[in-house]
């Protein structure tokens, strides 16, 4: 996997989106784990998520397991309200 420097980060040219991939019910967690581990094994260590993606953030958190330190996770908020933005950020970091 090729990587590019961005500021102090070394980012893979291909990341994994989680909107449709990891917004799955609990019974889909084993497959989500496999997909995530395969992406990491291929060098795709940038994961994009958002509270707007349903269960994706919780699922990716579980799927990463002990490999969390290998990843860069990009998230975003979807609100114009400052307090709601802080709540979404806190939830993403949990």
C-alpha positions, 0 to 999 in steps of 0.5 A: 500500500502506498502512503503519502505524508500529510502534515505529521501523518503518513496516510495510505492512499486508500482508506476504508469507508464505513457508511455502508460497510460497517453499519450492520446489526450485532449479528454482522459483527463477525463479518465486519471484523473480517472486513476490517482486519483484511483492510488493515492487513492490506495496509489500508489503515485510514478508516472514515466514519461518522455518527451519521453512519448508524452503528458503524462507529461502534462496530469499527471500534469492536472490529479494530480490537487490539489493532486500534493503534495501527489506524487513523480514524477520521470522523465528522459531525453533522450539526450546526449546534455547538453542544450537539457537535461536542456530544457527537465528538465525545461519542465518537471518542468513546 
